[in-house]
Amino acid sequence: MELGPIHMIDVTQKKETERQAVAKGKVQMKPATLGLIRKGELEKGDVLAVAKTAGIMAAKETHRLIPLCHPLDLTHIAVEFHMPENGNSIEITASAKGIGKTGFEMEALVAVSVSALTIYDMCKAVDRSMTIGEIRLIRKSGGKSGLYLAD
């Protein structure tokens, strides 16, 4: 099989605009695992603090992880978690913001992904059945294409 040509998109002529992207994802787990996270009783420590830090760090390194992404100047990255009262999951939301010639979608998606993987790593000793999923872009703004809102 012959591979096709690859190239980084040339954004030289694009205008710099304020841009923002928001992504979400979910880690499903056993209710007992979620209970340990809530109580702060996992051996590796504060799961959400470490996952938040990992997500922020990963967003800043997106261009090193995804081969054709441009290095971007992030002005803000946030990672938040929601644990529904009667659920067995952690919902992750990440937002990436900056001024640039291309969007911040990949930075937000990478932040969610690495936060989810970190939760898995922190909890795998007690629950190897966790699943990571529903990672998606839910909002982006700025640039020529303007506002995008997921259904």
N, C-alpha and C positions, 0 to 999 in steps of 0.2 A: 504494500500500500504506500502510495506516494503522499507525502504531507503537503498541504497547501501553504502558501506564503502567510507569514504572520508579521504584524507590525503594530507599533504603538500609534494610536490616533494622534495626528498633528493638531494641537489646539492653539498654535501660535496666533492665529487670526481671531480667535474667540475673545469676547469681552469678559473681563473679570466682573463677577457679580457675587452678591451674598447668596450663599447656597446652604441648604440644610437637608439632611436625610434622616428618617426615623425607620428603624427596623425592629422586628419582634421575633421571638422564638420561645420555645417551651421545653422544659425538662420534666418528663413524667417519672415518678418514682413511687415506691411503696409508701403508704401513709406513715409507717414507723420511721422511715428515713427522713421524711419532711419534719416529723416531730423532733428528731435529733437535731436537725438544722435550726428549727425554731428555738430549741433550748440551748443551743451552742454546745452540744455534747459530743461532737465528732472529734476523733483523735487528732486530726490535722489542724483543727482550730476553727476560726470564724469563716465559714464557707462563703457567705455572701460578700464579706469584705475582700477576701482573696479573689473571688470571681469578678467583682467590680474592678479591682485593680488590674487584673489580667485583661479584661475587656478594653479598658482605657489604653493600656500599653499596646495591645494588639492593633487597635485602630490607628495608632501612631506609626505602626510598622506595615500597614497594608500594602504599600508599594513594594515591600521586600518579600511579601508572601504571595501576591498575585502578580504574575510576570508582566502583564501589559498595563498595569495601573500606573498612573502618574503619581509622583510624590506630591502630596498636597499639604498646604499650610493650615492645619486645623486650628481654629480659634476656641473651640469648645467640643468636648465629648462628654456625654453623660450615660451612665448605665444604671438602670433601676430594676428592681425586682418586685413582683407581686405574687403573694401566696394566698390563693383563695381559701377562705376559712374551712370549707368542707371538701377541699380538693386534695389531690395528690400530685401537684405539679408546682413548678416555679415558672412564672412567666417573666421573660426578660425583654426589656425595652432599651434600645440604645439610640441616641441621637448624636449626629456629627454635624458640625457647623464650621463654616469658614468663608473666606472670600477667595474665589478662584475662577479658572477658565473651564473647569470640568467639575462634575458633581461629586458628592460625598457618600453615595449609596454604598459603595464597597466598604468604606470605613465603618459605617453603621452595621452592615451585615457581618463584617469580621468581628466587631466588638461583641455582637450577640453570640456568634458561633464560638468564640474563644471563652466567653463567660460560661456558656453551656458546657463546653468541654472541661472547664475548670471545676464546675459543680460536680460533673461526673467523676473527675479525678479525686476530688476531696471526699466523695461519698462511696467510691467503688468498693471499699473494704466491707461495707455493710449492705450494699445493694448493687449487684452487677447487672440487674435487670432494667436499670434506668434506660429511658429512650430520649433521644434529642430529636426535635422536629419542629415543623411549622415555622421555619426560619424564612422570613419574607420581608420585603420592603413594604412599608405601609404608607409612607409619605415622603415626598421630595419637593423642594421648591428651589427656585432660582434658575438662571440660565435661559437659553432660548426656548426650551420646551415648557418652561413655567412650572405650574403646580401639578403634581400627580398625587392622587389619593387612591389607595387600594379599595376594592369593593368590600 
